[in-house]
Amino acid sequence: MLVVILIGVPAITSARFGSLRLSSAPKVQLLTLWGLGLAVACNSSAALWLMKDRKDRTLFWKWTFVFGALLAIEYAYYNGWLNFNWLKQTLHWAQNRF
């Protein structure tokens, strides 16, 4: 499911013409947010009501936490609370240095 959300959604919502890529960034981000939210809801529902074995329930809660953390990061990035300018500057520095 993680592969579908992080790789499949951008592939579905983009179009390519040669080396030019046309895509709607807000649509990709909203679909990613909804996909991660759905993954959190499904995993937590399965952990609460479907899984009877403690081991399976623990595994589903771990996946709920992973998808929830990704959802929180994506939501913060979508609202502009999180940016990666520091990473961009570091990569430019490394490129100029080496």
C-alpha beads as a LAMMPS data file, in Angstrom:
LAMMPS data file: protein, C-alpha beads

98 atoms
97 bonds

1 atom types
1 bond types

-500.0 500.0 xlo xhi
-500.0 500.0 ylo yhi
-500.0 500.0 zlo zhi

Masses

1 110.0

Atoms # bond

1 1 1 0.000 0.000 0.000
2 1 1 2.870 2.352 0.765
3 1 1 4.294 1.837 -2.733
4 1 1 0.919 2.603 -4.302
5 1 1 0.535 5.800 -2.271
6 1 1 4.046 7.178 -2.714
7 1 1 4.812 5.973 -6.262
8 1 1 1.514 5.103 -7.919
9 1 1 -0.421 8.270 -7.070
10 1 1 2.155 10.651 -8.609
11 1 1 2.378 8.412 -11.679
12 1 1 -1.397 8.458 -12.144
13 1 1 -1.771 12.224 -11.746
14 1 1 1.059 13.243 -14.057
15 1 1 1.491 13.368 -17.801
16 1 1 4.757 13.277 -19.723
17 1 1 5.544 14.788 -23.067
18 1 1 9.109 13.813 -23.909
19 1 1 11.269 15.023 -21.055
20 1 1 8.632 17.520 -19.872
21 1 1 6.498 16.391 -16.949
22 1 1 3.119 18.004 -16.380
23 1 1 1.382 17.351 -13.098
24 1 1 -0.893 18.966 -10.586
25 1 1 1.042 19.198 -7.318
26 1 1 -1.984 20.021 -5.110
27 1 1 -3.889 17.061 -6.539
28 1 1 -0.967 14.718 -5.872
29 1 1 -0.626 15.981 -2.308
30 1 1 -4.343 15.660 -1.582
31 1 1 -4.472 12.145 -3.007
32 1 1 -1.420 11.222 -0.947
33 1 1 -2.998 12.677 2.208
34 1 1 -6.242 10.777 1.588
35 1 1 -4.354 7.557 0.817
36 1 1 -2.282 7.784 3.988
37 1 1 -5.388 8.625 6.011
38 1 1 -7.170 5.610 4.567
39 1 1 -4.185 3.398 5.404
40 1 1 -4.202 4.651 9.013
41 1 1 -7.952 4.092 9.307
42 1 1 -7.839 0.585 7.808
43 1 1 -4.874 -0.564 9.887
44 1 1 -6.271 0.788 13.147
45 1 1 -9.704 -0.706 12.402
46 1 1 -8.145 -4.073 11.692
47 1 1 -6.105 -3.867 14.894
48 1 1 -9.166 -2.978 16.956
49 1 1 -11.838 -5.275 15.547
50 1 1 -10.516 -7.901 13.134
51 1 1 -7.318 -9.251 14.644
52 1 1 -7.711 -11.615 17.564
53 1 1 -4.079 -12.662 17.978
54 1 1 -1.919 -10.298 20.045
55 1 1 1.027 -10.662 17.664
56 1 1 -1.057 -9.675 14.629
57 1 1 -2.651 -6.782 16.489
58 1 1 0.785 -5.454 17.444
59 1 1 1.911 -5.643 13.824
60 1 1 -1.140 -3.703 12.655
61 1 1 -0.543 -1.035 15.319
62 1 1 3.067 -0.678 14.149
63 1 1 1.887 -0.135 10.562
64 1 1 -0.704 2.340 11.840
65 1 1 2.094 4.274 13.523
66 1 1 4.248 4.253 10.353
67 1 1 1.411 5.484 8.138
68 1 1 0.374 8.003 10.799
69 1 1 3.901 9.424 10.977
70 1 1 4.020 9.712 7.179
71 1 1 0.611 11.376 7.237
72 1 1 1.786 13.912 9.829
73 1 1 4.918 14.714 7.810
74 1 1 2.968 15.054 4.563
75 1 1 0.339 17.233 6.265
76 1 1 3.022 19.514 7.738
77 1 1 4.693 19.804 4.323
78 1 1 1.338 20.475 2.620
79 1 1 0.532 23.324 5.031
80 1 1 4.012 24.833 4.741
81 1 1 5.058 24.088 8.307
82 1 1 7.888 21.882 7.085
83 1 1 10.305 22.690 4.289
84 1 1 13.431 21.132 2.919
85 1 1 15.419 24.276 2.106
86 1 1 18.183 23.074 4.429
87 1 1 18.502 19.895 2.362
88 1 1 18.549 21.849 -0.883
89 1 1 21.274 24.161 0.426
90 1 1 23.322 21.233 1.714
91 1 1 23.119 19.433 -1.623
92 1 1 24.111 22.593 -3.515
93 1 1 27.036 23.052 -1.135
94 1 1 28.143 19.445 -1.649
95 1 1 27.779 19.758 -5.429
96 1 1 29.924 22.908 -5.538
97 1 1 32.514 21.501 -3.172
98 1 1 33.003 18.155 -4.921

Bonds

1 1 1 2
2 1 2 3
3 1 3 4
4 1 4 5
5 1 5 6
6 1 6 7
7 1 7 8
8 1 8 9
9 1 9 10
10 1 10 11
11 1 11 12
12 1 12 13
13 1 13 14
14 1 14 15
15 1 15 16
16 1 16 17
17 1 17 18
18 1 18 19
19 1 19 20
20 1 20 21
21 1 21 22
22 1 22 23
23 1 23 24
24 1 24 25
25 1 25 26
26 1 26 27
27 1 27 28
28 1 28 29
29 1 29 30
30 1 30 31
31 1 31 32
32 1 32 33
33 1 33 34
34 1 34 35
35 1 35 36
36 1 36 37
37 1 37 38
38 1 38 39
39 1 39 40
40 1 40 41
41 1 41 42
42 1 42 43
43 1 43 44
44 1 44 45
45 1 45 46
46 1 46 47
47 1 47 48
48 1 48 49
49 1 49 50
50 1 50 51
51 1 51 52
52 1 52 53
53 1 53 54
54 1 54 55
55 1 55 56
56 1 56 57
57 1 57 58
58 1 58 59
59 1 59 60
60 1 60 61
61 1 61 62
62 1 62 63
63 1 63 64
64 1 64 65
65 1 65 66
66 1 66 67
67 1 67 68
68 1 68 69
69 1 69 70
70 1 70 71
71 1 71 72
72 1 72 73
73 1 73 74
74 1 74 75
75 1 75 76
76 1 76 77
77 1 77 78
78 1 78 79
79 1 79 80
80 1 80 81
81 1 81 82
82 1 82 83
83 1 83 84
84 1 84 85
85 1 85 86
86 1 86 87
87 1 87 88
88 1 88 89
89 1 89 90
90 1 90 91
91 1 91 92
92 1 92 93
93 1 93 94
94 1 94 95
95 1 95 96
96 1 96 97
97 1 97 98
